[in-house]
Amino acid sequence: MEAYGINLPLLLAQLSNIVLVILWIGLAIAALLRLNRLDMSTGVRLGWSALILCVPILGALALLITSRRST
């Protein structure tokens, strides 16, 4: 592929980055929508929102896992 000017390892790295960003955005949207439906105080909701947005994939997964157990 190098003969065509395409660096295969770099291409694979970029594609994996794109997949991770799409996964992050999808999980964040799903978690924020679920957070909107949960019955929580404003402070707790604000804390969860900050965790979801600041800790890319783990924050959203943590909310989705813990909210599924509590419902």
Secondary structure, DSSP 8 states (H G I E B T S, - for coil): -GGGT--HHHHHHHHHHHHHHHHHHHHHHHHHHHHHHS---HHHHHHHHHHHHHSTTHHHHHHHHHHHHH-
